[in-house]
């Protein structure tokens, strides 16, 4: 039996949760279990867990149940990911 190890090629990090300037009828953001902005430190901690797997990752999505463009630290978070080549 061959032992295969699978690793996802897609990484999604919710940098902002439960916050959005739109109120789309189909969105359930009002019931988001999390609220708020992910700190730069917390974001760095999450990214550091994936640095050794950058050869397997093809996509990074900084979005979840919230509007990422409301995150004032988004440019810095993108820059951090680019420096770590994620």
Secondary structure, 3 states (H helix, E strand, C coil): CCCCCCCCCEEECCCEECCCCCCCCCCCHHHCCCCEECCHHHHHHHHHCCHHHCCCCCEEECCCCCCHHHCCCHHHHHHHHHHCCC
